[in-house]
């Protein structure tokens, strides 16, 4: 792989690699991405764990056992503050909670590079 960062959103539209009819030439960046996408095809179906963390708190076990329906937990985040998105326990992005058809979702607002985490 080259020293350039791999831009994964450019690799796939609709879940698969981008296909091109052009032949790969060293000067064509799009063809290089196509080759990289083809090389990554074996990992496209590998399952990963994705977590959207809206906040954290610490409590004693005795307090945990007292929780019941309607209990409120105070978290370390404020309303409207960005949430952390982890893939396989690694911070990869920040985002905000959205509601889609009466279900919660997450919109990514910031991608975290390795040195930023």
Backbone as JSON Lines, residues from 0, in Angstrom:
{"i":0,"aa":"X","n":[0.83,-1.17,0.0],"ca":[0.0,0.0,0.0],"c":[0.88,1.24,0.0]}
{"i":1,"aa":"X","n":[0.37,2.33,-0.56],"ca":[1.15,3.55,-0.62],"c":[1.15,4.23,0.75]}
{"i":2,"aa":"X","n":[1.92,5.31,0.85],"ca":[1.98,6.03,2.11],"c":[0.78,6.94,2.29]}
{"i":3,"aa":"X","n":[-0.03,7.12,1.24],"ca":[-1.25,7.94,1.35],"c":[-2.28,7.22,2.18]}
{"i":4,"aa":"X","n":[-3.1,8.0,2.89],"ca":[-4.19,7.4,3.67],"c":[-5.2,6.78,2.73]}
{"i":5,"aa":"X","n":[-5.76,5.68,3.14],"ca":[-6.79,5.0,2.37],"c":[-8.12,5.65,2.68]}
{"i":6,"aa":"X","n":[-8.79,6.17,1.68],"ca":[-10.06,6.85,1.88],"c":[-11.18,5.86,1.64]}
{"i":7,"aa":"X","n":[-11.64,5.17,2.68],"ca":[-12.61,4.1,2.55],"c":[-13.92,4.53,1.92]}
{"i":8,"aa":"X","n":[-14.47,5.72,2.2],"ca":[-15.72,6.08,1.54],"c":[-15.6,6.12,0.02]}
{"i":9,"aa":"X","n":[-14.39,6.39,-0.51],"ca":[-14.2,6.39,-1.95],"c":[-14.17,4.99,-2.53]}
{"i":10,"aa":"X","n":[-13.92,4.0,-1.7],"ca":[-13.77,2.63,-2.2],"c":[-15.08,2.0,-2.58]}
{"i":11,"aa":"X","n":[-16.13,2.27,-1.84],"ca":[-17.35,1.51,-2.05],"c":[-18.57,2.41,-2.06]}
{"i":12,"aa":"X","n":[-19.46,2.09,-2.95],"ca":[-20.78,2.72,-2.97],"c":[-21.77,1.59,-2.97]}
{"i":13,"aa":"X","n":[-22.6,1.53,-1.97],"ca":[-23.55,0.44,-1.87],"c":[-22.93,-0.83,-1.33]}
{"i":14,"aa":"X","n":[-21.79,-0.74,-0.66],"ca":[-21.22,-1.89,0.01],"c":[-20.17,-2.65,-0.78]}
{"i":15,"aa":"X","n":[-19.98,-2.37,-2.03],"ca":[-18.99,-3.11,-2.81],"c":[-17.93,-2.18,-3.35]}
{"i":16,"aa":"X","n":[-16.87,-2.74,-3.89],"ca":[-15.79,-1.91,-4.42],"c":[-16.23,-1.2,-5.7]}
{"i":17,"aa":"X","n":[-15.63,-0.06,-5.94],"ca":[-15.91,0.69,-7.15],"c":[-15.23,-0.03,-8.3]}
{"i":18,"aa":"X","n":[-15.94,-0.24,-9.39],"ca":[-15.39,-0.92,-10.56],"c":[-15.09,0.12,-11.63]}
{"i":19,"aa":"X","n":[-14.06,-0.11,-12.4],"ca":[-13.69,0.79,-13.48],"c":[-13.28,-0.03,-14.68]}
{"i":20,"aa":"X","n":[-13.58,0.46,-15.88],"ca":[-13.18,-0.22,-17.1],"c":[-11.78,0.19,-17.55]}
{"i":21,"aa":"X","n":[-11.19,1.16,-16.87],"ca":[-9.86,1.65,-17.24],"c":[-8.8,0.67,-16.76]}
{"i":22,"aa":"X","n":[-7.69,0.63,-17.46],"ca":[-6.58,-0.2,-17.01],"c":[-5.77,0.58,-16.0]}
{"i":23,"aa":"X","n":[-5.19,-0.13,-15.05],"ca":[-4.43,0.53,-13.99],"c":[-3.13,1.09,-14.53]}
{"i":24,"aa":"X","n":[-2.94,2.4,-14.34],"ca":[-1.7,3.04,-14.71],"c":[-1.19,3.78,-13.49]}
{"i":25,"aa":"X","n":[0.14,3.87,-13.34],"ca":[0.68,4.47,-12.13],"c":[0.21,5.89,-11.89]}
{"i":26,"aa":"X","n":[-0.14,6.67,-12.91],"ca":[-0.5,8.06,-12.73],"c":[-1.97,8.29,-12.43]}
{"i":27,"aa":"X","n":[-2.78,7.28,-12.49],"ca":[-4.22,7.47,-12.32],"c":[-4.64,7.08,-10.92]}
{"i":28,"aa":"X","n":[-5.02,8.06,-10.08],"ca":[-5.39,7.81,-8.68],"c":[-6.65,6.98,-8.56]}
{"i":29,"aa":"X","n":[-7.63,7.2,-9.45],"ca":[-8.87,6.43,-9.4],"c":[-8.61,4.95,-9.65]}
{"i":30,"aa":"X","n":[-7.75,4.65,-10.61],"ca":[-7.42,3.25,-10.89],"c":[-6.68,2.6,-9.72]}
{"i":31,"aa":"X","n":[-5.87,3.38,-9.02],"ca":[-5.16,2.87,-7.84],"c":[-6.16,2.52,-6.76]}
{"i":32,"aa":"X","n":[-7.18,3.38,-6.55],"ca":[-8.21,3.09,-5.56],"c":[-8.98,1.83,-5.94]}
{"i":33,"aa":"X","n":[-9.24,1.67,-7.24],"ca":[-9.94,0.46,-7.71],"c":[-9.13,-0.79,-7.37]}
{"i":34,"aa":"X","n":[-7.81,-0.72,-7.57],"ca":[-6.96,-1.87,-7.27],"c":[-6.94,-2.14,-5.77]}
{"i":35,"aa":"X","n":[-6.86,-1.09,-4.97],"ca":[-6.86,-1.26,-3.52],"c":[-8.2,-1.87,-3.08]}
{"i":36,"aa":"X","n":[-9.3,-1.37,-3.65],"ca":[-10.63,-1.91,-3.32],"c":[-10.7,-3.39,-3.66]}
{"i":37,"aa":"X","n":[-10.17,-3.77,-4.81],"ca":[-10.17,-5.18,-5.2],"c":[-9.32,-6.01,-4.25]}
{"i":38,"aa":"X","n":[-8.2,-5.45,-3.79],"ca":[-7.34,-6.16,-2.85],"c":[-8.02,-6.34,-1.49]}
{"i":39,"aa":"X","n":[-8.91,-5.42,-1.13],"ca":[-9.6,-5.49,0.16],"c":[-10.87,-6.34,0.11]}
{"i":40,"aa":"X","n":[-11.28,-6.79,-1.06],"ca":[-12.52,-7.56,-1.2],"c":[-12.64,-8.69,-0.18]}
{"i":41,"aa":"X","n":[-11.58,-9.44,0.15],"ca":[-11.74,-10.53,1.12],"c":[-12.18,-10.07,2.52]}
{"i":42,"aa":"X","n":[-11.95,-8.82,2.88],"ca":[-12.32,-8.37,4.23],"c":[-13.65,-7.64,4.28]}
{"i":43,"aa":"X","n":[-14.31,-7.44,3.14],"ca":[-15.58,-6.72,3.13],"c":[-16.65,-7.43,3.96]}
{"i":44,"aa":"X","n":[-16.6,-8.74,4.1],"ca":[-17.61,-9.5,4.84],"c":[-17.19,-9.84,6.27]}
{"i":45,"aa":"X","n":[-16.06,-9.33,6.73],"ca":[-15.59,-9.6,8.08],"c":[-16.43,-8.78,9.06]}
{"i":46,"aa":"X","n":[-17.09,-9.43,10.03],"ca":[-17.9,-8.67,10.99],"c":[-17.03,-7.87,11.96]}
{"i":47,"aa":"X","n":[-17.5,-6.68,12.3],"ca":[-16.82,-5.84,13.28],"c":[-17.83,-5.38,14.32]}
{"i":48,"aa":"X","n":[-17.36,-5.05,15.49],"ca":[-18.22,-4.55,16.56],"c":[-18.21,-3.03,16.51]}
{"i":49,"aa":"X","n":[-19.4,-2.42,16.39],"ca":[-19.52,-0.97,16.36],"c":[-20.3,-0.52,17.59]}
{"i":50,"aa":"X","n":[-19.74,0.45,18.32],"ca":[-20.39,0.96,19.52],"c":[-20.5,2.48,19.42]}
{"i":51,"aa":"X","n":[-21.66,3.01,19.72],"ca":[-21.87,4.45,19.81],"c":[-22.1,4.76,21.28]}
{"i":52,"aa":"X","n":[-21.14,5.4,21.91],"ca":[-21.16,5.64,23.35],"c":[-21.72,7.03,23.62]}
{"i":53,"aa":"X","n":[-22.91,7.07,24.24],"ca":[-23.53,8.37,24.53],"c":[-23.02,8.98,25.83]}
{"i":54,"aa":"X","n":[-22.34,8.19,26.64],"ca":[-21.79,8.69,27.89],"c":[-21.36,7.54,28.78]}
{"i":55,"aa":"X","n":[-20.67,7.89,29.86],"ca":[-20.18,6.9,30.82],"c":[-20.43,7.4,32.23]}
{"i":56,"aa":"X","n":[-20.47,6.45,33.14],"ca":[-20.55,6.8,34.56],"c":[-19.92,5.67,35.35]}
{"i":57,"aa":"X","n":[-19.58,5.95,36.58],"ca":[-19.03,4.94,37.49],"c":[-19.91,4.9,38.72]}
{"i":58,"aa":"X","n":[-20.21,3.68,39.2],"ca":[-21.02,3.54,40.41],"c":[-20.66,2.26,41.13]}
{"i":59,"aa":"X","n":[-21.01,2.23,42.38],"ca":[-20.78,1.03,43.18],"c":[-21.83,-0.01,42.83]}
{"i":60,"aa":"X","n":[-21.5,-1.28,43.04],"ca":[-22.41,-2.37,42.74],"c":[-23.71,-2.21,43.52]}
{"i":61,"aa":"X","n":[-23.63,-1.78,44.76],"ca":[-24.85,-1.61,45.57],"c":[-25.8,-0.6,44.92]}
{"i":62,"aa":"X","n":[-25.26,0.48,44.34],"ca":[-26.09,1.47,43.66],"c":[-26.65,0.89,42.35]}
{"i":63,"aa":"X","n":[-25.87,0.08,41.68],"ca":[-26.32,-0.56,40.45],"c":[-27.51,-1.47,40.72]}
{"i":64,"aa":"X","n":[-27.45,-2.21,41.83],"ca":[-28.53,-3.12,42.18],"c":[-29.82,-2.39,42.57]}
{"i":65,"aa":"X","n":[-29.69,-1.12,42.96],"ca":[-30.86,-0.33,43.33],"c":[-31.6,0.23,42.12]}
{"i":66,"aa":"X","n":[-30.98,0.17,40.93],"ca":[-31.6,0.72,39.73],"c":[-32.82,-0.08,39.33]}
{"i":67,"aa":"X","n":[-33.8,0.6,38.85],"ca":[-35.02,-0.06,38.37],"c":[-35.6,0.74,37.24]}
{"i":68,"aa":"X","n":[-36.78,0.32,36.79],"ca":[-37.44,1.03,35.71],"c":[-37.7,2.47,36.12]}
{"i":69,"aa":"X","n":[-37.32,3.4,35.26],"ca":[-37.49,4.82,35.54],"c":[-36.3,5.46,36.22]}
{"i":70,"aa":"X","n":[-35.29,4.66,36.59],"ca":[-34.09,5.23,37.21],"c":[-33.35,6.08,36.19]}
{"i":71,"aa":"X","n":[-32.69,7.11,36.67],"ca":[-31.93,8.01,35.8],"c":[-30.45,7.89,36.16]}
{"i":72,"aa":"X","n":[-29.62,7.69,35.14],"ca":[-28.18,7.66,35.33],"c":[-27.59,8.96,34.81]}
{"i":73,"aa":"X","n":[-26.8,9.62,35.61],"ca":[-26.12,10.82,35.15],"c":[-24.86,10.41,34.42]}
{"i":74,"aa":"X","n":[-24.71,10.86,33.17],"ca":[-23.56,10.5,32.36],"c":[-22.58,11.67,32.28]}
{"i":75,"aa":"X","n":[-21.4,11.4,31.75],"ca":[-20.35,12.42,31.68],"c":[-20.46,13.31,30.45]}
{"i":76,"aa":"X","n":[-21.57,13.29,29.74],"ca":[-21.76,14.12,28.55],"c":[-22.94,15.06,28.75]}
{"i":77,"aa":"X","n":[-22.91,16.15,28.03],"ca":[-24.01,17.11,28.06],"c":[-24.9,16.89,26.84]}
{"i":78,"aa":"X","n":[-26.14,17.34,26.93],"ca":[-27.06,17.24,25.8],"c":[-26.47,18.0,24.62]}
{"i":79,"aa":"X","n":[-26.46,17.38,23.47],"ca":[-25.94,18.01,22.26],"c":[-24.45,17.8,22.04]}
{"i":80,"aa":"X","n":[-23.75,17.28,23.03],"ca":[-22.32,17.02,22.89],"c":[-22.11,15.8,22.01]}
{"i":81,"aa":"X","n":[-21.03,15.79,21.25],"ca":[-20.73,14.69,20.34],"c":[-20.55,13.38,21.11]}
{"i":82,"aa":"X","n":[-20.97,12.28,20.48],"ca":[-20.78,10.95,21.07],"c":[-19.58,10.28,20.4]}
{"i":83,"aa":"X","n":[-18.98,9.32,21.07],"ca":[-17.84,8.58,20.52],"c":[-18.33,7.33,19.8]}
{"i":84,"aa":"X","n":[-17.71,7.04,18.66],"ca":[-18.03,5.85,17.88],"c":[-16.79,4.98,17.83]}
{"i":85,"aa":"X","n":[-16.93,3.76,18.33],"ca":[-15.82,2.81,18.4],"c":[-16.07,1.66,17.42]}
{"i":86,"aa":"X","n":[-15.01,1.21,16.76],"ca":[-15.06,0.0,15.95],"c":[-14.01,-0.93,16.53]}
{"i":87,"aa":"X","n":[-14.45,-2.11,16.96],"ca":[-13.57,-3.08,17.62],"c":[-12.77,-2.42,18.75]}
{"i":88,"aa":"X","n":[-13.47,-1.68,19.6],"ca":[-12.91,-1.03,20.8],"c":[-11.91,0.07,20.48]}
{"i":89,"aa":"X","n":[-11.89,0.57,19.24],"ca":[-10.98,1.64,18.86],"c":[-11.79,2.86,18.43]}
{"i":90,"aa":"X","n":[-11.49,4.01,19.01],"ca":[-12.19,5.24,18.67],"c":[-11.89,5.6,17.22]}
{"i":91,"aa":"X","n":[-12.94,5.69,16.38],"ca":[-12.74,5.99,14.97],"c":[-13.48,7.25,14.52]}
{"i":92,"aa":"X","n":[-14.49,7.67,15.28],"ca":[-15.26,8.83,14.85],"c":[-16.03,9.43,16.02]}
{"i":93,"aa":"X","n":[-16.56,10.63,15.78],"ca":[-17.49,11.26,16.69],"c":[-18.73,11.6,15.88]}
{"i":94,"aa":"X","n":[-19.85,11.66,16.55],"ca":[-21.08,11.92,15.83],"c":[-22.17,12.43,16.73]}
{"i":95,"aa":"X","n":[-23.38,12.49,16.18],"ca":[-24.52,12.94,16.96],"c":[-25.67,11.97,16.77]}
{"i":96,"aa":"X","n":[-26.51,11.89,17.8],"ca":[-27.65,10.99,17.78],"c":[-28.75,11.61,16.93]}
{"i":97,"aa":"X","n":[-29.37,10.78,16.08],"ca":[-30.5,11.2,15.26],"c":[-31.63,10.19,15.43]}
{"i":98,"aa":"X","n":[-32.83,10.59,15.11],"ca":[-33.97,9.68,15.15],"c":[-34.41,9.41,13.72]}
{"i":99,"aa":"X","n":[-34.5,8.11,13.37],"ca":[-34.91,7.69,12.04],"c":[-36.05,6.69,12.21]}
{"i":100,"aa":"X","n":[-37.26,7.08,11.78],"ca":[-38.42,6.19,11.87],"c":[-38.59,5.62,13.28]}
{"i":101,"aa":"X","n":[-38.59,6.47,14.28],"ca":[-38.78,6.07,15.68],"c":[-37.67,5.19,16.23]}
{"i":102,"aa":"X","n":[-36.52,5.18,15.59],"ca":[-35.35,4.44,16.08],"c":[-34.19,5.41,16.18]}
{"i":103,"aa":"X","n":[-33.26,5.07,17.07],"ca":[-32.07,5.91,17.22],"c":[-31.03,5.54,16.18]}
{"i":104,"aa":"X","n":[-30.33,6.53,15.7],"ca":[-29.23,6.33,14.77],"c":[-28.11,7.3,15.13]}
{"i":105,"aa":"X","n":[-27.02,7.21,14.39],"ca":[-25.88,8.08,14.64],"c":[-25.4,8.64,13.3]}
{"i":106,"aa":"X","n":[-25.19,9.95,13.27],"ca":[-24.59,10.59,12.11],"c":[-23.15,10.91,12.47]}
{"i":107,"aa":"X","n":[-22.2,10.43,11.67],"ca":[-20.79,10.73,11.93],"c":[-20.5,12.15,11.49]}
{"i":108,"aa":"X","n":[-19.91,12.9,12.4],"ca":[-19.58,14.3,12.11],"c":[-18.08,14.54,12.03]}
{"i":109,"aa":"X","n":[-17.3,13.59,12.55],"ca":[-15.84,13.76,12.56],"c":[-15.18,12.39,12.54]}
{"i":110,"aa":"X","n":[-14.24,12.18,11.62],"ca":[-13.47,10.95,11.56],"c":[-12.18,11.19,12.35]}
{"i":111,"aa":"X","n":[-11.84,10.27,13.23],"ca":[-10.65,10.39,14.07],"c":[-9.5,9.64,13.42]}
{"i":112,"aa":"X","n":[-8.42,10.35,13.15],"ca":[-7.23,9.69,12.62],"c":[-6.43,9.12,13.78]}
{"i":113,"aa":"X","n":[-5.56,8.18,13.5],"ca":[-4.81,7.47,14.55],"c":[-4.14,8.41,15.54]}
{"i":114,"aa":"X","n":[-3.53,9.47,15.06],"ca":[-2.8,10.37,15.96],"c":[-3.73,11.25,16.8]}
{"i":115,"aa":"X","n":[-5.02,11.38,16.39],"ca":[-5.95,12.23,17.12],"c":[-6.6,11.51,18.29]}
{"i":116,"aa":"X","n":[-6.6,10.18,18.31],"ca":[-7.36,9.41,19.3],"c":[-6.79,9.49,20.68]}
